[in-house]
């Protein structure tokens, strides 16, 4: 059993939308934190059928509930009409809800009632290093951080099932794409762009669809919590920067499976890409769990300088290098960024054995960086 960082303390006073990709541990967390509250699980076919036919049952069943009650609705996106009843119960009975789901896309598409600010938004991420006793970096790089996958000796079958379930239950069942075969092909091509700038035209050619369709597909991945993009950092004046977004799958294990990276070995290019992905994954989760407004960006100039991750308005610049010993050549991007932002904290995360400093650049062993990150000592 992992002790998750998300505690949902806000539920003591507010209603919450709890979003997160499948198998991140949302339902397990809710059962652990709130074992005795009333719970409606719309994955249960009987529960789904009765509310699908008659959404007002929710109001009838809760109308006389105590105002201090907390109610959980799992997979709420399956019946958007329930949100009108939730809205009434919040407004008229002061009942608090935790509304849990893997995708807000269906709610957005059908114009569902998103409660007009009456529910806070929280995201559940895959496991992070701070939640795992005896965290194994190499296992995380290879398996990913979904709870069922991280512990597996051979996660390939579970990853295959995960992708299959996602395609069938999120894409086919909700009719998010008219052509499941082209979307499946797109997911594989998108994995080749994982951690890279998105070039819609090139991906469209590889998939045999239009660039507009590719843009829609990327939106589906983001709105179903299976991927995210980060923007280029543009607030520099000395050098012309590139603004195209980069794309990452939400978990490195998903990218590994789609790219057929079955046996990742330290020191290879595959390891380097997966290592960078894992570090970004942890940073995204840290910012999300701490409700920080700063979004990670990356910096790349037309002259070829690049920094993998910029936090805030140039406050912290981070480069990921999976080598055993960082050399001065590995810091060229950071030093170029320093010319624009002389007060930026410059960090390299690597497989170095010990922390050290070189020409104003802090070099962290990866596990030490992650430890310091979750202690709040990096940002």
N, C-alpha and C positions, 0 to 999 in steps of 0.2 A: 504494500500500500504506500503510495507516494503522498506526502503532505504538500498539497498544492498551494501556490502563492496566492491565488485568487481566494478571497474570503467572503466577498459579497456583503461586507458590513452595511452597505447602503440599504440593504433590504430591510433593515430595522426601521427605516423611515420612508423609503421610496419604493416604487415599483421599478423593475429592471428588465430590459431586453438583454438576454445573455446569448450572444451569437458565437459561433465557432464551427470549424469544419467537423465532419464526422469523425468520431473516435478520439477527439481531443480530451475527452473525459468530463464533458458537461454533466451528463446524467449521474455519473458516479459522484462528482463533486456535490451536486444538489442533494443526493441521498445521504451523503456524509454530513453536510452542514445542516440540513433541515430534515431529519429522519421522520419527524412526526407531523409534518404539515400535509394538508390536502394536496393531492397531486393528480393531474389529468395527463395521461400519456397517449398522445394521438398516434403513436406507432401501434398501439393496441387497436386491433381492427374493430372490436366491439365499441370501444370508446370513440373511435373515429366515426363510425357509422351513426351513432346516436346524435353526436354533435353536428355532423355534416347535414343530417336531415332536419335538425331542430336546434340551431345555435342558441336560441333563447333559453334552453335548458340550463345553461350556465347561470343566467340571471336568476332563474327560479330556484336553483339549488343553493345559491349563495346570497340571495336577497336578505335573508335573516341572519346571516353569519355575523359574528362579532367583528367590529371594525378593526380590531387589533390582529385579525387573522392574516396569515400569509398563504397564498395559493400559488402552486406551480403548474404551468401548462407547458408540457414538453412537445417539441416539434410543432409549435404554434403556426408556422407558415403553411401547414397543410390545410387549415380552415381559416382563411383570412376574415370571414364574417364574424368569427368569435371576438375579434378585437373591438367591434361595436359594443358587445356585451361587457367586455373588460372595461372599456371606457366608461360606460354607465356605472359599473360597480365601483370603480375608482372615484368617480365624481360624486356619487350619491351615497355610497356605503363606506368610503374611505378604506376599502380593502386593498391590500398591497399584493402585487403579482410579481412572480419571476416568469418571464415569457422566454422560453428557451427554443433555439432553433439553429439549423445549419445554414440557412440562407434567407436573406431578406428579399431576394429577387422577386419571388412570386408576389409578395406583399406590395412591392413597389410597382410591379407590372399591372396589377389589378386595382391600383389606387386604394389599397386597404387603409383603414384607420390606424395610423402610427401613434395615436394617443396625444398628439399635439404637445409634446414635451413633458407629458405626465409620467414617462418612464425613462430612466437613465439607460445609456447604452454601454454595455461591457462586452469585451471579447475574450474568449477562452482560446489559449494558444496550446500547441503541443507541449510536452514536457520541456522544462528548461533545466540547465545543469544544477541550479541551486535546489531543485526539488528531488534530486537523485542522490541518495547516499552512495559514496564510492563511485562517483561519476566517471565513466570510461569514455574519453574523447574519441578514440578510434572506433568504438562501437557506435557512438552517436553519428559519426561521419558516415559509417557504412549503412546503418540500419535506419537512421532517422530517429525522431523523438516522439512519435505517437506511442502511447503506453504499451500497446500490444506488440509493436514492432521493435522497440528498443531492446526488449529482453529476449527476442527470438534468436536462436542459433542460426537459423536460415530464414530471413524475413521475406524471401521472394514470393512464396505462396500467399502470405498475408497481404503483401503489397498488391499482388495481382488481383486478389479478391477485393481489396479496397477500391482499386480503379474500376473494376467491374461493377461494384455496388454503386459507385458514384455515377457512372455512365447510365446505369439502368434506373436508379432511384431519383437522381437529381436531374439528369438530362432527358432521358426518355420519358419518365413518368410525368414530369412537369412540362414536357414539350418545349424545353428551352431551345432546342435546335431541331429543325425539320430533317436534318440529315445526320444521323448518328455516326455513320461511317466517316464522313468528312470531319466531324468534330473529334472523333477518335484519332484520326490522322493528325489533326491540328495539335492535339495534346502532345503527341510525340515530337512534332516539329517545334512546338513551343519549348519543350524541354531542351532542345538544342540551343535555344536562345536564353536558357536559364542563366541569370547573372550577367546577361549581355544586353546591349541596347536593342530595342524593338525596331525592326525594319519591316513594316507591314507589307510592303510590296513584295519583298523576298519571300516572306512566309506564305503569302497568298499564292505565289507561283508554285511553291513546293506542295501546297495543299490542294491546288487546283480549284480555288475559290477566289472571290473578289477581295480586295483590300478592305472594303467596308465590312464584309463578312468576318474577316480576321479580327477587326476591331471589336465587332460584336462578340466574338468568341472570347477575346481577352476580358471583356466586360463580364461575361458569364462566369469565367474563372474567378474574377475578383468578387463578384456579388454572391457567389456560392462559397466564398471563403477559402478557395483552393489555391489562389495565387494573389500576388500583390505586385504593384509597380512602385518604383521610387524614381523621383524626378532628378534631372540634372541640376546642380547648384550653379546659379547664374550671377550671383551678386559679386562679381569681380570685374575689374576695370582694365587691368593690364593685358589680359589675354582673352581672346574670343573663345567662348565655351560652347559645348554641345549640349543641347537641351532634350534630346530624345529620351524617353523613359527607359529604365531597365526593368526586367520582369524576373520574379522569383516565384517558384512554387512555395506553398506555405510550409512544406516540410522537405528537408533534403532527401529523405528516403523516397519520396514520390519521384523526385527528379532522377535519383539513382536508378529506380526501376524503369522509368520511361526511356532512359538513355542506355539501359542494359549494362550499367556499371555494377557488375555482380561481385567483383573481387578487388576492391579498392585497396591499393598498397601505398603506404606512405612514400613520398618522394616522386610520385607520378603526377602527370597533369590532371588525371581524374581526381586524385586526392586533393590537389590544390583547389580545384573548382568546388568540390564538396566541402572542403574546409572553409572557404570563403562563405559559402551558402549557410553553413551552420552558424558562423559568427554573426552574419546578418540576421538570421532567424532569432538568435538570442537577443540582439539589440532591439529588434522590432518588438519582441515580447516584453523586454524591460520597459521600453517607453510606453507600451500599452498598459501594462499592469500598474505603472506608476502615474498614469493619466497625465503624462507630460505632453504639452502642446507641440514640442519640437518634433519635426519629422526628419528622418534620415534622408539625405540626398547623396549623390555622388558627384565628383568633379572630373570633367575631362575637357581638355582644351584642344583646339584645332591643331596645335603643335605637337600633340601626343602625350602631354603630361596628364596623369590621372591619379585620383585618390578614391579609394573604394567607398568610403563612408564619411560624410560631413554631418555633424550634429549642430543644429541651430544655425545662426548666422555666422558660420565660420568659427564657432567656439571650440570645437574638437574636430580634428581630422584623423582618420584611422585608415591604415593600410593593412591588408591581410596577406601574409606571406607564409606559405607552408614549409619553408626551408628550415633546416636545422640551425643555421647561423645567418642572421641578417647582415648584409654588407652595405656599404655606403650607397652603392648603385640602386639598392632597393628603396632608398628614401628620396629619390629624385623628385617624385611627384609631391611628396610632403614638403620638401624644401622649396619647390616652386610655389606651392600654395602659401607657404609662410611669407613669401615676398608680398603677397596680397593681404594676408592676415597675420601680421607679426606677433600677435598675442595668442594665436591659436595653440591649443595643446596638441602636440604631434605624437601619434602613437602608432607603433607597428605591433601587430599580433602575429606571433610566429610559433615555431616548434623549438625555439631556443630553450636551453636548459634552465637558464637563470635570467631574471630581470636585469636589465642594464640600460645605460643611456649613452647615446652616440650623437653628437652634434645637435643637441636640443631635442632629439627624438627619443621617446621612451619606448623601449623594446620589451614587450611582455611575452612570456610563455603563455600559450593559449589558455591553459587551465587557471593560471594565476589571473589573467585578464578577466576571465569569466567570474572568478571569485570576487574580484574587486568591482566588477560591473554590478553584481547583485548586492554588494554592500553599499552601493551608491557612491563609489569613489572614482568613477571614470567621468561621468557627466556632472 
